[in-house]
Amino acid sequence: MRLGALEARGSRMICAVGSEDGTIQEQRSIATRGPRETIADVTAYFQDKGIEALGIASFGPVDVHKNSPTYGHILDTPKEAWQHFDLLGSIRRALHVPVGLETDMNGACLGEMTFGIAKGLDSVVYVSIGTGIGAGVAVNGSLLHGMLHPEAGHMLLRRHPRDGYEGICPFHATCFEGLASGPAIAERWGRPAEELLGDSKVWEMESHYIAQAMVNLILVMSPRIIILGGGVMKQEELFPMIRQRVKKILNEYLNTAEMLDMEHYIVPASLRGNQGILGCIELARRALVQ
C-alpha cells in the first residue's frame, strides 16, 4: 500500500510517500508560504502518487478533536495568514482519500513508538528543543489530547541562580521555551548554540532548565521513556548532564528500573530526523483501516 505523509512545519512542508513498514519511497520539501498557495503545491505533489491515505502532523495549535466543528483547522497561530485555516478539509477535498491528523509533536512521538526507540512502549514523551519547544505525549498507548493538546514548551521553570536573562517567550518569559529554546540561547549568549560548543557554562545552564522540565514531565506523565530531539539536542554533551541533574532533583523519590538506567531512559531521537514523517505514515495507515 502507498501511504502519503505530510509534516506541516511553520517554515516548510515535508511531503513523502511510503509504505506501512516505514520505508520512505520519495520525499520533497515545499516552502510554507500563505495557506492557499502552499496547500495547492502540497496537493499537486500528491495528486499523481497513487496514495491510498494521507497522514498529517501539523504545526499548531490545531484542532484535533474529531467531533469539533473546527476539527482540522489551524487555530490562533502566530502565523497570521494561517489562523483558522481549514487545513484538513482543504486537503481532503483535493485528494479524496482518508486523512489522519495529529499535532507535529504527537506525530513525532508516534513515529518513535511505531518505528523507533520507543517501539513496544505504551507511555512515551517526545520533546523537541529547537527554534521552539514542544512535546508529544502518549499515555497507555494513546496520543494525549485534552482541552487542546500538550503545550509542554510553556511550563514555567525556576530561573538558574546565575541567569539574568529575561526570557524570549512573549507570553510568559520564564517558561521552558522562553529560557531554553535555540533563540533563547542565542539571545542570552550573543551567538547561536552551534557556535557555543565546549562552553561549559552555557550547557550547564541549559541542562538546568531541561532537567527541570524533564522532572515535571516524569512526575506528571510517568513515561516509560523520554526522547529528546531538535537542533539544541545535537549537542550530545547535554545528555549526561541532564540525566545527572534529573537524578539530583528527584533525590531518590522514585525508585524504578528506569531511574536506575537513566542512559536508556532519557535518550536521543532515533530515526535520523524522520520521526515526524514516519508518524504521518502510521497516521495514514490508521486512517485507512478505521
Salt bridges, closest charged atoms under 4 A:
GLU7 OE2 - ARG9 NE 3.25
GLU26 OE2 - ARG2 NH2 3.95
GLU26 OE1 - LYS49 NZ 3.17
ASP41 OD2 - ARG33 NH2 2.72
ASP48 OD1 - LYS49 NZ 3.92
ASP76 OD1 - HIS84 NE2 3.14
ASP86 OD1 - HIS73 ND1 3.76
ASP86 OD2 - ARG93 NH1 3.66
GLU102 OE2 - HIS145 NE2 2.51
ASP122 OD1 - ARG224 NE 2.92
GLU151 OE2 - HIS149 ND1 3.82
ASP163 OD2 - ARG188 NH2 2.94
GLU177 OE2 - HIS154 NE2 3.96
ASP199 OD2 - LYS201 NZ 3.09
GLU204 OE1 - HIS160 NE2 2.95
GLU204 OE1 - ARG162 NH2 3.44
GLU204 OE2 - ARG245 NH2 2.77
ASP261 OD1 - HIS264 ND1 2.95
GLU282 OE2 - ARG285 NH2 2.76
GLU282 OE2 - ARG286 NE 2.93
